[in-house]
Amino acid sequence: MSKGQENILGNMVQGEKRPTVALFNLGCKVNRYETDAVAQQFATAGYEVVDFDSVADIYVLNTCAVTGEAGRKSGQMLRRARKKNPAAVVAVMGCHVQLGGECSAADIVVGTQGKKRVFAAVEHFRAEWAEHNFAADARPARLDMIQTLALADAPDFEDFGAVDQQSETRAYIKIQDGCNNFCSYCAIPFARGRVRSRSEESILREGRGIAAAGFKEVVITGIHVCSYGRDRGESSTALTSLCAKLAELPGLERIRLGSLEPLSVSAAFIEAASANPKLCPHFHLSLQSGSDTVLRRMRRRYTTENYRQVVNGLRAAYGERLGLTTDIIVGFPGETEAEFAETVAFCREMSFTRMHIFRYSERAGTAATQFEGKVEASVAAYRAEELAKVAAELQAAHQARRQGKNDLVLLEQRDKEGYFEGYAPNYDPIVLGFDTSELKSGLIIPVRLIGIRNGRFIGRPLS
């Protein structure tokens, strides 16, 4: 242990003000899980975790690169941290910096691999600086810890072990990392590398801890969840087999899957999933476009007919209980009015309960940057607005069909009016518009869906 480390730890032992760390997460549920894991390392070591808007001793930013806007926001938050406290140690990690995003304001730079080392890197940096009493002109040289990801081979899965969850009601388990698909518009395989799966033993161990902590719902997350086990030569039912084992853990009442690829949802998958009473009937099935010609340019591996067959299989298995959500990209290079019309028609046919609509965002290094027929920003914006209207119509129709039905809601938090809100198994949002002072978060209770308020069902407790 260096003299600097002794000084830092000594201050903490002697009861002086603990060093503070502020973390900020951008992007997906995987990023959130990893940010929680890093926060846990600091908290376990005695650091005080504070809000990112606070003046902190350390800032840790987990960045995103899924869109250009996410990359810009990553840079903006990095500059905000540096401005908030110029004397702070600033560490940045994640997809944006892995892909070469601007991060000159950071002291420590880690990509998508090696996030477990962020805490140790901060300790090392602070210890070295403490040797010079944290003098501004003695700030150590920047630590650049980005690892190059070889696209031919997958690195080992970076296992954080059991992660303390920041949510009080819904927990997350990361089961895999990476993606092998290389869609023409997506930079994530370059940022995250090839698919690698977490060991089943480690996943179940974390699941047991989550159940013991009182969580009722766990969300299975990853960069490409449906690829779980494929890198080990396991079958297409490896994911549903894992869910069946999680369902056996006492205390867990719900298992929710992250985003799925259509071709991974086979008849065997649907049969196994529908046989698991704890697996939520909510499937986020990525579509991206309802036009086969656009799907080919996107290098998606399915057609609209493939997608239709999967949805028909899910509807046959789940009936009206099914929650079907999706992602759509509008304004992809070369997208014509006719192709956009095909997307609108297909979305209506699929009758999604919720749609996430994105305008195409060019990502450096992807094949789509070389495609001809760039769509004007104003045209893409118009198409996004038109599709949002369709999404609202479909959601309203779904809600009309569901009114008067009984369902179960996991109580999560109170809204600004003091009413409890939460989600049904199919991910319908529900608010209890009644006096629920005797209830508490984390409970799953039966309700009747009696109306709609601000896009959410109003649920009346049945007991």
N, C-alpha and C positions, 0 to 999 in steps of 0.2 A: 504493500500500500504506500502510495506516495504521500509526501507532506501535504499536498493540496487535497487529496482525498481525506486525509486525517482531519484537516481543517473543516471540510464540508460536513463530514459525519460527526465531528465533534460538536459543531454548532447545533446539530439536530439532537444529539444526546443531551446536551446541556440545557435544552428547553428554549433555545432562542428560536426566532421565527423560522419556520420550516420553508425550504425553497418551494416556490409555487410553479406549477406547470399548467399550461392551457393548451388544449387540443381542439383541432377543428377538422371535421370530416366532410369531404366532398364526394358525391357519387353514390355508388351502389351499396347494397346490404353487405357485400363482402368487405368493402372499405370500412363500413361501420363496425363490423366485427373486429377487424384488425386494429382499428383505432381504439376500441374498447380494450383489446388485449394489451396494447402499449400503455394505455392509461393505468391498467392494473399493475404493470411492472413498476411504474412510478409510485403509485399509491402504496404498494407493498413495501417499497423502500423508504417510505416516510414522507414523500413529497405531498404537498397539498394540491389537489386538482381543482382548478378554478375555471371560471367562464372565460371564453376566448377574448371577450371584450375587456377583460381585466388587465391591469399592468402586472405581467408575470415575469418570473425569472427565466422560464423556458417556454417556448412555443413549439408545438409539433403540429404540422399540417399534413394531412393525408390527401393527396391530389387525385384528380380525375381527368381522363382524356377522351371520354366517349364522344364528346362533341367539341367544336371549337369554343363554344360558350363556357363549357366546363374548364377548358384549358385557361381561358381568360380569367375566370373566377379564381382559379388556383393561383395565378400570378398576383391577382388583386389582394387575396387574403394573405399571401406571403408578404407583400409590401405593407399591408396594414399592421401585421405583427411587428415588423421591423420599426415602423413609425411609432407604434404604441410604446415600445420600450427599446430604444437603440442599444441599450446595454444587455439585452436578453440574448440567450443562446437560442437560435432558431434552427429547428430541424425540419426538413421537408422530405416526404417520401411518396411513393405511389406512381401511378401510370403516367401522369404528366411529365414528371422528371425522368422516368425511365425512357420516355420517347424523346428526350432532349429538350423539354420545355424550359423556358427561362427561369432561373432560380438563383441569380447572382446575389440576392439578399440573404441567402441561407448560409449558416455556418456548417451544417451537416446535411449531406444529400444522400438519401438511400432510395433505391428504386422500388420495384415490386418484390424483390427477393432480399432477405436480410432485415426485415422489419423487426425481428426479434432482437436485433443488435442496436436499435435506436437508443434504448435506455443506456446501454453500456457506452455507446458513443458519446452521449450527452455527459455522462459521468466523467469520461476520459477528458472531454473538452473542458469541462468546468474545473477539473482537478489541475489540468495544465495551466489554465488561466489563473486559478487561485494562487499558484506559485508566484504570480506577479500582482497579487491583490486586486485582480480584475481590472487592472489599468486599461483604459481605452486604447492606448498605443501598444498594448501587449497582447491583444486578442490573437489567439492561436490561428494557424492557417486552417483553411476550410478542409473538412473531412469529406472526401468524395468516395462514397462506398457503393456506387452503382455497379451491379454485376451484369455483364453482357449475357443475354439469354440466347443460347444456341438453339435455333429453330429446329434442328435435326433431332435434338435430344431434350428430354424433360429433366429439369433439376428435381431434387427431392422435394416432397411436400413439406412446407414450413409449418410445423405443428406448434401452436401456442399452448397446447394443453387445454385445461378448463379455463374459460374466460369469464370473469365477472361481468354480468350483463348490466347495461345502464338502464334498460327498460325494467319496469316493475311487473309487467304482466306477460310479455312475449319475449322469448329467448331465441337466439340464433345459434346454429351450429354450421360452421364452414366444413364441407365434406370434400371439396376438391378445388383445384386451381387450374388455370390455363384453358386454352381452346385450340382445337386442331382444324377448325372449319375455314378460316381465312376468307370470309365473305369480302367482296370487292370493296366495300365501303368502310370496313371496320379495322381499327388499329389495335384492338385489344389482344389478339394473338401475339402481336409484336411486343406489346407491353407486358403481357402475363406469361408468355411462353406456352409450351405444350401442356397437354392435360396430364395432371398427376393427382392421384387420389389419396385421401387420408385413410389410415388404417381403420378398419371397423372397430377394433378394440378401443382405440382412442376416441372414436365418435361415441360409442356406447358409454364409455366412462364419463365423458362430458354430459351425455344425456342423463345419466344417473344423478350427477351433481345438480343439473338443472331441475330435475324433478324434486330432489331433496330440498332445493331452495324454495319450492312452492310454486314454480311456474306451471301453468296449465297448458300453454301452447309453445311449441318449438317450430321455428321456420328453418327448413333445410336450404342452405344457400351455398353458392359457389359461382364461378365464372361461367361454367357450362355444366350445370347440375346433372343433366341427363347423360353425360359422359362418365359419371362415377363408375369406377371399376374397370372401364374399358382398357385403360393402360396396363391393367394386370391380367387382361385376357378374360375378364368375367363377362357373363351374358348380359343381355339388354334388361334383364329383370333384377340386376344387382341393386338398383335404387329402390325398387319396391320391396325387395328382400330386406334391405337395411331398415326401411320404414316399418316393416312387420316386427323387427326386433326392437325398434324404439317403442312401438306400441305396447310391448310387454312390460315396459318400465312402469312400476306403480307410481301414480300421481300425474303422469302426462295424460292429458285428455285430447289434445289436438296435435296433429303433425301437418304442417303446411309446406308445400313444395314451392321452390322458386321457379323462375322462368324455364320453360321446356321447349325443346325443338320438336316440331311435328312428327318427323320420321322416327323419333325415339319412343313415341307413344304408340306402341304396337298393341295388337289384340291381347297378347299375353300381359302386357303392362296394364291395360285397362282392367282385365280380369283380376289381377293381383291387387291393384289399387282399390277397386270397388269392393273387394272382400275385406279390406282393412277398415273397420268402423271408426278408427281414430284419424284416418287420413282425410283431410278436409276436401270436400268436393269443389275445390277451387283450382282451376288450371290456367296458368298464364302461358298461353301458347303463342309464341312469337310468329307473326305473319309477315310483317314488313311491307308487303304489297299484295294486292288482290289481282294483279296482272301477271300472267305467266311469262310474258316477254320481259317485264321488269325483274321478276324473280331470277330469270336466267342471267341478266346483266349483273344482278346483285351476287351471283354465285351462291344463291340459296339452293339447297339440294332437294327441294320438293316442288310440286306443282299445286295449283289450287285444288285439283281433284284429290291429291294426297291429303291435303289439309281437310277437305270436306269429309273424307272418309274417317279421319281421326275424330273430328267433331261429331259426326254421326254416331261413332262408337261410344264416345263419352256421353252423348245424350241418351243413348239406349241404356247405358249402365246407370246413369244418375237421374235422368228425368228432370223434373223442375228444380231439383236441388242443385243443379250444376251452376257454378259461377265460372264464366268464360271471359277472360281478359286477354288483351293483346297489345302489341306495339306496331305502329305503322310509320313508315318514312314516306313523306311526300316531297316532290321536287327532285327525285333522283335523276342524275344525268340522263337525258334522252326521254324522260317521261312525257308522253303526249297527253293531250286532253282525252283521247280515247282510252289510253291506259289508266289514267286517273279515274275515268268513269267506270272502268272495270273494277277498280279497287273499291269505289263507293258501292257498287252493286254487290260485290262479294261480301263486304262488311255487313250490308243489310241482310244478306242471306244467312250469314253466320250468327246474326243477332247477338253480338257481344254484349256482355253486361257492363263492360268498361273498356275504353280504348285510350292508350297513351300515344299521342300523335306528335311526331317530330318532323321538322324540316331538315332535309338532307344537309349535313355539315361535312365539308371536305376535310379529310384527315391525311396529312402528309404521309407518303410512303405506301398508300393503298392503291390498288389497281384503278379504282373509280376516278382518281384524279386525272387519269389520262383519257377518260371517256369524252366523247364529243356530245354536243347538245346540252350544254349547261342551261339549267332552268333559271329564269330571272327570279330574283328574291321576292319581288312583288307577286309573281305568279305562285311561287311556293307558299307564300303567306296566305294568299287567297284560298289555295287548296287546303291548307291546314284549317282555316276557318270553316270552310264548307264541310270538311270531314268531322270537325268538332260538332257541328250542328247535327250531323248524322249520329254521332256518338251520344249526344244528348237525347235524341229521339229514341234510340235503342235502349238507353238507360231508363227513360220514362216508361217505355213499354214493358220492360222487365219489372219495374217497380209496380206498375198497375197489375201485372199478373200475380205478384207476390202479396199484395195487400190482402189482409184478412187471414193470412197463413200464420201458423205458429213456428217459432224458430228458437234457437239458443244464441245468446250473446255473451261474449267474454267481456266483462266490465273492465275498462282500461283506465279511464280518467274522466274527470268532470269537465264539461265545456264551460265557456265564459259565463253561461247563465246558471251554472251549478248543477246541471243535469249530467248523469253518467252517459258515456258513449263508449262504443266498442264495435266489434265485428261479429257477424254470423259465420258459421263454418265456410260458406261460399264467398265470403269477403264482402257481403253487403254491409254497409255502415248503418249502425242503429244508435239512436239516442233515446233514452228513457225520459219522456216528458212528464214525469210524475215525481212526487216526493219519494226520494230513495235514500233518505238520511240513514236508514238502518243498514244499507248495503255498503260494501267495500270493494275496492279494485281487486281483480284476480278471481272473482267469482264467475261461474258460468250459470246463467239463470234462464229459464224458459220465458218467452215473451210472445205476445200477439202483435203482428205488424198492423197498425191501425191507421197510419197516415204517412205523409212525407213532409219533412221540414228541411229546407236548405239542402236538398239532395240526399238526405238521410232518411231512413225509415224511422218512424216514431214507434217505439216498442212499449207495450203495456205489460208489466210483470204478471205472470199467471199464478204465482203463489207467493 
